[in-house]
Amino acid sequence: MEKRVFAAIFLSFLVLVVYQNYFAPPVPAPAATPAPTPVPGSPAPAITPGPATSPAAPAPGTAPGATAPTVPPAIETVAPEARDVVVETDAVRAVFTTQGAVLKSWKLRKYLDARGEPLELVPQDLPPGQLPRPFAITTGDATFNAILASAVYEPSVESLTLGTQPGTITFQFKNDAGLTARKAFYFQPNGQPYVLNLDASVDQGGTPRPVTIAFGAAIGLGYDPSGATRWPEKAIHHLNGSVERLDADDLRAQPRYEGAMRFAGVEEHYFLIAAVPAQVPQSRVEYAPITLPVPGAPAGAQRTFITFAITPNPASASGQPVTLPFFLGPKDFDQLKMADTQLVRAIDFGMFSAIVVPLLRALKWINGFLGNYGWSIIALTVIINLLLFPLRHRSMVSMKKMQAIQPEVKAIQDRYAKYKFNDPERQKMNAEMLALYKQKGVNPVAGCLPMALTFPILLALYSLLSVAIELRGAPFIGWIHDLASKDPTYVWPILMGATMFWQQKMMPTNADPIQQKIFLLLPVIFTVMFLSMPSGLVIYWLTSNLLTIAQQYATNRLVAAPVRASAAAARKG
């Protein structure tokens, strides 16, 4: 029984690891030609698009005949009078262009890319004239859209240095035909460094026009220059109370969604760009996957971006100004929660999120004292194993008792081996087994239940260390410079595999020789799997194995004498 529980735990964990590393939705296959899929509502690009897709089904809750949001045309040429406006804070460096009053760059100062430079969330090397830039606006009129996309706005300041203080920059445009547009960007509202509030309005001759906000392509480069494993972008939204994550194939089948939208945008493993229309009753978002070649890579290397455009109150024809917060930053639990309490669901903690969140808070609390996430992982693992000590001890003691009476159990089984499973005589065997368990004070389930209770905590820790951005770029000791990356020397995974083998050899066994060999293969399988896993996960698993081995030795010493005495008495009897 105990062996089967251990096998179930190991195999379940193995399935989880294999799925996340090999069966998670891959980057969509490249199109026949290295060209972007046309963005809805934009002019046809100069290059040939990929294969045609079937018409999108209307989204649930979308009103019949509703018009999808129109993405403004991309800017084909740079106006001579256009200039950049730079906004500096302690957390980000943002660059706007006055042509279209759109965002050119959004760099995170506290997060570095593979080159050791501030991480860029806005793609920088896209083919010109094919995609709108972030915060482009459309009114539903193609003529107005073209004018607004190429217009040069007047900024309220030429540059802005804020530190940790809030600040605002406003762009305004007006032409001779009476078309007026205004965009105001509010930085660090309520002390939130990765939130950018946008107010946008358009009117023609004093008549307000409806406004849609397009973000263009997200997130970042779309590939990893270091060649390390990269998690593909996905669309994500909180719609009518549920969070959905959508890959490129999902978006080609259905690009438009409408309803009570708490947030909507694009995510990758550690970062998120999303509109947060939490205070708007109804919103409509339209996505489009864009496949492009990787710059400087061999032919056929592809990267996929996702564009999105959001329309608050799409059913309203009054043309009221749009006020909309955007989150552009890391999937840090505390930062997401400050922006919106539901935005924390952008972190995929899995089915044990109720356990993961307290563990994450505990890890950050411990790190506040130790200042190193590697040692913090070890400390948290020690604390958890101390809390689980009574359960594990009870399980190990039960397994030892079961091992002591195994000769008597086998003798009973041998006496009834000649009877088939459906023979009534087999009921007598079961009765004798129960009588033996009662006589010896052994509960065959006592070894299984405590171990099963620890299983959710193991999976919760695995989920935590798989997604925690705190480990990204966090050093440990020696050659481990990034706990979110694999060990380049493979020393830690090999040590982890050795401790698993050691632990398997120590476990009391009642299994047949073939089953024992299968169990001894598990450390080999896990070692191979963990070669490419984040170092933080390997350190946690190795530490947990060492603590379990130490507990096994302690339990053996505590229960060895009573068990031997019991076994000797049983043999004499």
C-alpha positions as CSV (number, residue, x, y, z in Angstrom):
1,M,0.0,0.0,0.0
2,E,2.7,2.5,1.0
3,K,4.8,1.8,-2.1
4,R,1.7,2.4,-4.3
5,V,1.2,5.7,-2.6
6,F,4.8,6.7,-3.2
7,A,4.6,5.6,-6.8
8,A,1.3,7.6,-7.3
9,I,3.0,10.7,-5.9
10,F,6.1,10.4,-8.0
11,L,4.2,9.5,-11.1
12,S,1.7,12.3,-10.7
13,F,4.5,14.8,-10.2
14,L,6.2,13.3,-13.3
15,V,3.1,13.8,-15.4
16,L,2.9,17.4,-14.2
17,V,6.5,18.1,-15.1
18,V,6.2,16.4,-18.5
19,Y,3.1,18.3,-19.4
20,Q,4.4,21.7,-18.5
21,N,7.7,21.1,-20.3
22,Y,6.6,19.1,-23.4
23,F,2.9,19.4,-23.9
24,A,2.2,23.0,-23.0
25,P,0.8,24.9,-26.0
26,P,3.7,25.5,-28.4
27,V,4.5,28.5,-30.4
28,P,2.2,28.3,-33.5
29,A,3.7,26.8,-36.6
30,P,5.1,29.3,-39.1
31,A,3.0,30.3,-42.0
32,A,4.0,29.4,-45.6
33,T,5.7,32.8,-45.9
34,P,7.4,34.8,-43.1
35,A,4.6,37.4,-43.0
36,P,2.3,38.8,-40.4
37,T,-1.4,38.0,-40.3
38,P,-3.3,41.1,-41.2
39,V,-4.5,43.1,-38.2
40,P,-8.3,43.5,-38.2
41,G,-9.2,46.9,-39.7
42,S,-5.7,47.8,-40.9
43,P,-4.7,48.2,-44.5
44,A,-3.3,45.1,-46.2
45,P,0.4,44.8,-45.6
46,A,2.9,44.8,-48.4
47,I,3.9,41.2,-47.9
48,T,1.7,38.2,-48.5
49,P,-0.2,37.1,-45.4
50,G,-0.2,33.5,-44.1
51,P,-3.0,31.0,-44.7
52,A,-6.5,32.2,-44.6
53,T,-8.6,31.3,-41.5
54,S,-12.2,30.6,-41.2
55,P,-14.5,33.4,-40.1
56,A,-14.6,34.0,-36.4
57,A,-17.6,33.0,-34.5
58,P,-19.2,35.8,-32.6
59,A,-18.2,35.9,-29.0
60,P,-20.7,35.0,-26.3
61,G,-22.6,38.0,-25.2
62,T,-21.8,40.0,-28.3
63,A,-24.8,41.8,-29.7
64,P,-26.0,40.7,-33.1
65,G,-24.5,42.9,-35.8
66,A,-22.0,44.5,-33.5
67,T,-19.0,45.9,-35.3
68,A,-15.6,44.6,-34.3
69,P,-13.2,47.3,-33.1
70,T,-11.1,48.8,-35.9
71,V,-7.4,49.0,-35.3
72,P,-6.0,52.2,-36.8
73,P,-3.7,52.1,-39.7
74,A,0.0,51.8,-38.9
75,I,2.2,54.8,-39.5
76,E,4.0,54.4,-42.8
77,T,6.4,57.3,-42.7
78,V,7.9,59.4,-39.9
79,A,6.9,63.1,-40.0
80,P,9.9,65.4,-40.0
81,E,8.6,67.4,-37.0
82,A,7.9,64.3,-34.9
83,R,10.0,64.0,-31.8
84,D,10.4,61.7,-28.8
85,V,9.2,62.5,-25.3
86,V,10.9,60.5,-22.5
87,V,9.4,59.8,-19.1
88,E,11.8,58.5,-16.4
89,T,10.7,56.9,-13.1
90,D,12.6,54.7,-10.7
91,A,10.8,51.6,-12.1
92,V,10.4,52.4,-15.9
93,R,11.8,54.4,-18.8
94,A,9.0,55.3,-21.3
95,V,9.5,56.8,-24.7
96,F,6.6,58.3,-26.6
97,T,6.6,59.8,-30.1
98,T,4.5,62.9,-30.8
99,Q,3.5,61.3,-34.1
100,G,0.2,59.5,-33.2
101,A,1.0,60.2,-29.4
102,V,1.9,56.5,-29.1
103,L,4.4,54.5,-27.0
104,K,7.7,53.5,-28.6
105,S,9.4,52.0,-25.6
106,W,8.7,50.8,-22.1
107,K,11.7,49.5,-20.3
108,L,11.6,47.9,-16.8
109,R,14.7,49.2,-14.9
110,K,14.5,46.5,-12.2
111,Y,14.3,43.6,-14.6
112,L,17.2,42.8,-17.0
113,D,17.2,41.0,-20.3
114,A,19.7,38.4,-21.5
115,R,22.1,41.2,-22.4
116,G,22.0,42.6,-18.9
117,E,20.0,45.7,-20.0
118,P,16.6,46.9,-18.7
119,L,13.9,44.7,-20.1
120,E,12.0,46.1,-23.1
121,L,8.3,45.2,-23.2
122,V,7.5,47.0,-26.5
123,P,8.8,45.2,-29.6
124,Q,11.5,47.3,-31.3
125,D,12.3,45.5,-34.5
126,L,9.0,45.1,-36.3
127,P,8.7,45.7,-40.0
128,P,7.7,49.4,-40.5
129,G,4.1,50.3,-41.5
130,Q,2.5,47.0,-40.6
131,L,1.3,47.2,-37.0
132,P,0.0,50.1,-34.8
133,R,2.0,51.2,-31.9
134,P,0.7,51.0,-28.3
135,F,-2.1,53.4,-27.4
136,A,-3.1,54.2,-31.0
137,I,-6.8,55.1,-31.1
138,T,-9.5,54.6,-33.6
139,T,-13.0,56.1,-33.9
140,G,-14.7,53.7,-36.3
141,D,-14.1,56.1,-39.3
142,A,-11.3,55.1,-41.6
143,T,-10.5,58.7,-42.6
144,F,-10.3,59.9,-39.0
145,N,-8.2,56.9,-38.1
146,A,-5.6,57.6,-40.8
147,I,-5.4,61.3,-39.7
148,L,-5.0,60.5,-36.0
149,A,-2.3,57.8,-36.7
150,S,-0.1,60.2,-38.7
151,A,-0.8,63.4,-36.9
152,V,1.9,65.1,-34.8
153,Y,0.5,65.9,-31.3
154,E,1.7,68.7,-29.1
155,P,3.0,67.4,-25.7
156,S,2.6,69.2,-22.4
157,V,6.3,68.7,-21.6
158,E,9.3,67.7,-23.6
159,S,10.5,65.2,-20.9
160,L,9.6,64.2,-17.4
161,T,11.7,62.8,-14.6
162,L,9.5,61.6,-11.7
163,G,11.5,59.2,-9.5
164,T,8.8,57.7,-7.3
165,Q,6.3,60.6,-7.6
166,P,3.2,60.6,-9.8
167,G,3.1,62.7,-12.9
168,T,1.1,63.4,-16.1
169,I,1.9,64.0,-19.7
170,T,-0.7,65.2,-22.2
171,F,-0.8,65.1,-26.0
172,Q,-3.2,67.2,-28.0
173,F,-4.0,67.5,-31.7
174,K,-6.4,69.7,-33.7
175,N,-6.6,70.3,-37.4
176,D,-8.4,72.9,-39.5
177,A,-11.3,70.5,-40.2
178,G,-12.2,70.6,-36.5
179,L,-10.9,67.2,-35.6
180,T,-9.6,67.2,-32.1
181,A,-7.9,64.5,-30.1
182,R,-6.4,64.4,-26.6
183,K,-4.5,61.7,-24.7
184,A,-3.3,62.1,-21.1
185,F,-1.0,59.5,-19.5
186,Y,-0.9,59.4,-15.7
187,F,2.2,57.7,-14.3
188,Q,2.4,55.9,-10.9
189,P,-1.1,56.6,-9.7
190,N,-1.5,55.7,-6.1
191,G,2.2,54.6,-6.0
192,Q,1.8,51.9,-8.6
193,P,5.0,52.0,-10.7
194,Y,3.7,49.6,-13.5
195,V,0.3,51.1,-13.9
196,L,-0.3,53.7,-16.6
197,N,-3.7,55.4,-16.7
198,L,-4.9,56.7,-20.0
199,D,-7.6,59.3,-20.7
200,A,-8.4,59.6,-24.4
201,S,-11.1,61.5,-26.3
202,V,-11.8,62.4,-29.9
203,D,-14.4,64.9,-31.3
204,Q,-15.3,66.3,-34.7
205,G,-16.7,69.8,-34.7
206,G,-17.7,69.5,-31.1
207,T,-19.3,66.0,-31.5
208,P,-17.6,63.3,-29.5
209,R,-16.5,60.2,-31.3
210,P,-16.4,56.6,-29.8
211,V,-12.8,55.5,-29.0
212,T,-11.0,52.2,-29.2
213,I,-7.5,51.8,-27.8
214,A,-5.1,49.5,-29.7
215,F,-1.9,48.2,-28.1
216,G,-0.2,46.7,-31.1
217,A,2.2,43.8,-30.7
218,A,3.2,42.4,-27.3
219,I,5.3,41.3,-25.5
220,G,9.0,42.1,-25.8
221,L,11.2,40.6,-28.5
222,G,9.2,37.5,-29.2
223,Y,12.3,35.4,-28.8
224,D,15.1,34.8,-26.3
225,P,18.5,36.0,-27.6
226,S,20.3,33.8,-25.1
227,G,18.7,30.7,-26.7
228,A,17.2,29.6,-23.4
229,T,13.7,28.1,-23.1
230,R,11.1,30.8,-23.8
231,W,7.5,30.7,-22.8
232,P,5.2,31.7,-25.6
233,E,2.9,34.7,-25.4
234,K,-0.8,34.1,-24.8
235,A,-3.9,36.3,-24.7
236,I,-5.4,36.5,-21.3
237,H,-8.6,38.0,-20.0
238,H,-11.0,38.0,-17.0
239,L,-14.4,37.8,-18.7
240,N,-17.7,37.4,-16.8
241,G,-15.9,36.1,-13.7
242,S,-13.6,33.5,-15.4
243,V,-10.0,33.8,-16.5
244,E,-9.1,32.5,-20.0
245,R,-5.7,31.9,-21.6
246,L,-5.8,31.7,-25.4
247,D,-3.0,30.7,-27.7
248,A,-2.7,31.7,-31.4
249,D,-4.9,28.9,-32.7
250,D,-7.7,29.9,-30.2
251,L,-7.5,33.5,-31.4
252,R,-7.6,32.6,-35.1
253,A,-10.8,30.6,-34.4
254,Q,-12.4,33.4,-32.3
255,P,-10.6,36.8,-32.1
256,R,-13.3,38.8,-30.4
257,Y,-14.7,38.7,-26.9
258,E,-17.3,40.9,-25.1
259,G,-18.8,41.1,-21.7
260,A,-17.9,42.2,-18.1
261,M,-14.1,42.4,-18.7
262,R,-12.1,42.8,-15.5
263,F,-8.8,42.8,-17.5
264,A,-7.6,41.8,-20.9
265,G,-4.2,41.7,-22.6
266,V,-1.2,39.6,-23.4
267,E,1.0,37.6,-21.0
268,E,4.2,35.6,-21.1
269,H,5.7,33.5,-18.3
270,Y,6.8,36.4,-16.1
271,F,5.3,39.6,-17.6
272,L,2.0,41.0,-18.4
273,I,0.5,43.9,-20.5
274,A,-3.2,44.3,-19.9
275,A,-5.9,46.9,-19.9
276,V,-7.9,46.9,-16.7
277,P,-11.4,48.1,-17.4
278,A,-12.7,46.9,-14.0
279,Q,-15.0,49.9,-13.5
280,V,-16.6,49.5,-17.0
281,P,-19.8,47.4,-17.1
282,Q,-19.1,46.1,-20.6
283,S,-16.0,46.0,-22.8
284,R,-15.0,44.4,-26.1
285,V,-11.5,43.1,-26.9
286,E,-10.2,41.9,-30.2
287,Y,-7.0,39.9,-30.6
288,A,-4.9,39.0,-33.6
289,P,-1.8,36.7,-33.6
290,I,1.1,38.0,-35.7
291,T,3.8,35.6,-37.0
292,L,7.1,37.1,-38.0
293,P,10.7,35.9,-38.7
294,V,13.3,36.1,-35.9
295,P,15.8,38.8,-36.8
296,G,19.2,37.5,-37.8
297,A,18.1,33.8,-37.4
298,P,18.2,31.1,-40.0
299,A,15.3,31.0,-42.5
300,G,12.2,29.5,-41.0
301,A,12.8,30.7,-37.4
302,Q,9.5,32.3,-36.3
303,R,8.2,34.4,-33.4
304,T,4.6,35.1,-32.7
305,F,3.2,38.3,-31.2
306,I,-0.4,39.0,-30.2
307,T,-2.1,42.3,-30.8
308,F,-5.1,43.5,-28.9
309,A,-7.6,46.4,-29.1
310,I,-10.1,47.2,-26.4
311,T,-13.3,49.2,-26.6
312,P,-15.0,50.2,-23.3
313,N,-18.8,50.4,-23.5
314,P,-19.0,49.2,-27.1
315,A,-22.8,49.6,-27.2
316,S,-22.6,53.3,-26.4
317,A,-22.7,55.7,-29.3
318,S,-22.3,58.8,-27.2
319,G,-18.6,59.0,-27.7
320,Q,-17.7,59.6,-24.1
321,P,-14.0,60.0,-23.3
322,V,-12.2,56.8,-22.4
323,T,-10.5,56.4,-19.0
324,L,-8.6,53.2,-18.8
325,P,-5.8,51.9,-16.6
326,F,-3.1,49.6,-18.2
327,F,-0.7,47.3,-16.4
328,L,2.7,47.0,-18.1
329,G,5.1,45.0,-15.8
330,P,6.1,41.9,-13.9
331,K,3.8,39.3,-12.6
332,D,4.7,40.2,-9.1
333,F,1.8,39.3,-6.8
334,D,1.9,42.4,-4.7
335,Q,2.1,44.7,-7.7
336,L,-0.7,43.0,-9.5
337,K,-2.9,43.1,-6.4
338,M,-2.3,46.9,-6.0
339,A,-3.5,47.4,-9.6
340,D,-6.6,45.2,-9.2
341,T,-7.4,42.4,-6.8
342,Q,-8.4,40.1,-9.6
343,L,-5.2,40.8,-11.6
344,V,-3.3,38.4,-9.4
345,R,-5.1,35.6,-11.4
346,A,-2.8,36.4,-14.2
347,I,-0.2,34.3,-12.3
348,D,-1.0,30.7,-13.1
349,F,-0.7,29.1,-9.7
350,G,-2.6,25.9,-10.7
351,M,-5.2,24.1,-8.8
352,F,-3.5,24.6,-5.4
353,S,-3.5,28.4,-5.5
354,A,-5.0,28.5,-2.0
355,I,-1.8,27.0,-0.7
356,V,0.6,28.6,-3.1
357,V,-0.3,32.2,-2.1
358,P,0.6,31.7,1.6
359,L,3.8,29.9,0.6
360,L,4.7,32.8,-1.7
361,R,4.2,35.3,1.1
362,A,6.2,33.1,3.4
363,L,9.1,32.9,0.9
364,K,9.2,36.7,0.5
365,W,9.0,37.2,4.2
366,I,12.0,34.8,4.8
367,N,13.9,36.5,2.0
368,G,13.5,39.8,3.8
369,F,15.8,38.4,6.5
370,L,18.2,36.3,4.4
371,G,18.5,38.5,1.3
372,N,19.1,35.5,-1.0
373,Y,16.2,33.5,-2.6
374,G,18.3,30.3,-2.8
375,W,18.8,30.2,1.0
376,S,15.2,31.4,1.4
377,I,14.0,28.4,-0.6
378,I,16.1,26.1,1.6
379,A,14.8,27.8,4.8
380,L,11.2,27.5,3.7
381,T,11.7,23.8,2.8
382,V,13.1,23.2,6.2
383,I,10.1,24.9,7.9
384,I,7.6,23.0,5.8
385,N,9.3,19.7,6.5
386,L,9.4,20.4,10.3
387,L,5.6,21.1,10.1
388,L,5.1,17.8,8.2
389,F,7.4,15.8,10.5
390,P,4.6,14.3,12.6
391,L,2.7,13.1,9.6
392,R,5.7,11.7,7.9
393,H,6.9,10.1,11.2
394,R,3.5,8.4,11.6
395,S,3.7,7.1,8.1
396,M,7.2,5.8,8.4
397,V,6.4,4.1,11.7
398,S,3.4,2.4,10.1
399,M,5.5,1.2,7.2
400,K,8.0,-0.2,9.6
401,K,5.3,-2.1,11.5
402,M,3.9,-3.4,8.2
403,Q,7.4,-4.6,7.3
404,A,7.8,-6.4,10.6
405,I,4.7,-8.5,10.1
406,Q,5.3,-9.1,6.4
407,P,6.4,-12.7,6.9
408,E,3.0,-13.5,8.6
409,V,1.1,-11.7,5.9
410,K,2.9,-13.6,3.2
411,A,2.2,-16.9,5.0
412,I,-1.5,-16.1,5.0
413,Q,-1.4,-15.1,1.4
414,D,0.4,-18.3,0.4
415,R,-2.2,-20.5,2.1
416,Y,-4.9,-19.0,-0.1
417,A,-2.9,-18.6,-3.3
418,K,-4.6,-21.6,-4.9
419,Y,-8.0,-19.9,-4.7
420,K,-9.3,-17.6,-7.4
421,F,-10.2,-14.0,-6.5
422,N,-13.9,-14.7,-6.7
423,D,-13.7,-17.8,-4.6
424,P,-15.5,-17.5,-1.2
425,E,-12.4,-18.9,0.5
426,R,-10.7,-15.6,-0.3
427,Q,-13.0,-14.0,2.1
428,K,-11.4,-16.1,4.9
429,M,-8.0,-14.8,3.9
430,N,-9.2,-11.2,4.2
431,A,-10.7,-12.0,7.6
432,E,-7.4,-13.5,8.8
433,M,-5.5,-10.5,7.5
434,L,-7.8,-8.1,9.4
435,A,-7.4,-10.2,12.5
436,L,-3.6,-10.1,12.2
437,Y,-3.6,-6.3,11.8
438,K,-5.8,-5.9,14.9
439,Q,-3.7,-8.3,16.9
440,K,-0.5,-6.4,16.0
441,G,-2.0,-3.0,16.3
442,V,-1.2,-2.2,12.7
443,N,-3.4,0.0,10.4
444,P,-2.5,-0.6,6.8
445,V,-4.0,2.8,5.8
446,A,-2.0,4.7,8.4
447,G,1.1,4.8,6.2
448,C,-0.8,6.1,3.2
449,L,-3.0,8.8,4.6
450,P,-0.3,11.1,6.1
451,M,1.8,10.8,2.9
452,A,-1.3,11.7,0.8
453,L,-1.9,14.8,2.9
454,T,1.6,16.1,2.1
455,F,1.1,15.7,-1.6
456,P,-0.8,19.0,-2.2
457,I,1.9,20.9,-0.4
458,L,4.6,19.4,-2.7
459,L,2.6,20.3,-5.8
460,A,1.9,23.8,-4.4
461,L,5.6,24.4,-3.9
462,Y,6.4,23.1,-7.4
463,S,3.8,25.5,-8.8
464,L,5.2,28.4,-6.7
465,L,8.8,28.0,-7.8
466,S,7.8,27.4,-11.4
467,V,6.1,30.8,-11.8
468,A,7.6,33.1,-9.1
469,I,9.2,36.1,-10.8
470,E,11.1,36.7,-7.6
471,L,13.5,33.9,-8.8
472,R,14.1,35.4,-12.2
473,G,17.7,36.7,-12.2
474,A,18.1,35.9,-8.5
475,P,21.6,34.4,-7.8
476,F,22.4,31.7,-5.3
477,I,26.0,30.5,-4.8
478,G,28.8,29.6,-7.1
479,W,27.7,29.2,-10.7
480,I,24.0,29.6,-10.0
481,H,23.4,33.2,-11.2
482,D,19.7,32.8,-12.0
483,L,17.4,30.6,-9.9
484,A,14.8,30.7,-12.7
485,S,17.2,29.1,-15.2
486,K,18.7,25.6,-15.3
487,D,22.0,24.7,-13.7
488,P,24.5,25.0,-16.6
489,T,26.8,22.4,-15.0
490,Y,23.9,19.9,-14.1
491,V,25.6,19.4,-10.7
492,W,22.4,20.2,-8.7
493,P,20.1,17.9,-10.7
494,I,22.6,15.0,-10.4
495,L,22.9,15.5,-6.7
496,M,19.1,15.6,-6.5
497,G,18.8,12.3,-8.4
498,A,21.4,10.7,-6.1
499,T,19.4,11.7,-3.0
500,M,16.2,10.3,-4.6
501,F,18.1,7.0,-5.2
502,W,19.3,7.0,-1.6
503,Q,15.8,7.7,-0.4
504,Q,14.3,4.9,-2.5
505,K,16.9,2.4,-1.1
506,M,16.0,3.4,2.5
507,M,12.2,2.9,2.1
508,P,10.8,-0.3,3.6
509,T,9.7,-2.5,0.8
510,N,7.2,-5.3,0.5
511,A,7.2,-5.2,-3.3
512,D,8.4,-8.0,-5.7
513,P,11.8,-7.6,-7.3
514,I,10.4,-6.3,-10.6
515,Q,8.4,-3.6,-8.9
516,Q,11.5,-2.6,-6.8
517,K,13.5,-2.1,-10.0
518,I,10.7,0.1,-11.4
519,F,10.8,2.2,-8.3
520,L,14.6,2.6,-8.6
521,L,14.2,3.9,-12.1
522,L,12.2,6.9,-10.9
523,P,15.3,8.8,-9.7
524,V,16.8,8.3,-13.1
525,I,13.7,9.7,-14.8
526,F,13.4,12.6,-12.5
527,T,17.1,13.5,-12.9
528,V,16.7,13.6,-16.7
529,M,13.6,15.8,-16.3
530,F,15.2,18.2,-13.8
531,L,18.3,18.8,-16.0
532,S,16.3,21.6,-17.8
533,M,14.2,22.7,-14.8
534,P,14.8,26.0,-12.9
535,S,17.6,25.8,-10.4
536,G,15.3,27.0,-7.6
537,L,13.1,23.9,-8.1
538,V,16.1,21.6,-8.0
539,I,17.4,23.2,-4.8
540,Y,14.0,22.8,-3.2
541,W,13.6,19.1,-4.3
542,L,17.2,18.3,-3.2
543,T,16.7,19.9,0.2
544,S,13.4,18.1,0.7
545,N,15.0,14.8,-0.2
546,L,17.9,15.3,2.3
547,L,15.5,16.2,5.1
548,T,13.3,13.2,4.4
549,I,16.4,11.0,4.5
550,A,17.4,12.5,7.8
551,Q,13.9,11.9,9.2
552,Q,14.0,8.3,7.9
553,Y,17.3,7.7,9.8
554,A,15.8,9.3,13.0
555,T,12.6,7.2,12.7
556,N,14.6,4.0,12.1
557,R,16.5,4.6,15.3
558,L,13.3,5.4,17.3
559,V,11.3,2.5,16.1
560,A,13.9,-0.1,15.2
561,A,14.2,-1.7,18.7
562,P,10.4,-2.0,19.4
563,V,9.8,-3.4,15.9
564,R,12.6,-5.9,16.2
565,A,11.2,-7.0,19.5
566,S,7.8,-7.3,18.1
567,A,9.0,-9.3,15.1
568,A,11.0,-11.7,17.3
569,A,8.0,-12.3,19.5
570,A,5.9,-13.0,16.4
571,R,8.4,-15.6,15.2
572,K,8.5,-17.3,18.6
573,G,4.8,-17.3,18.8
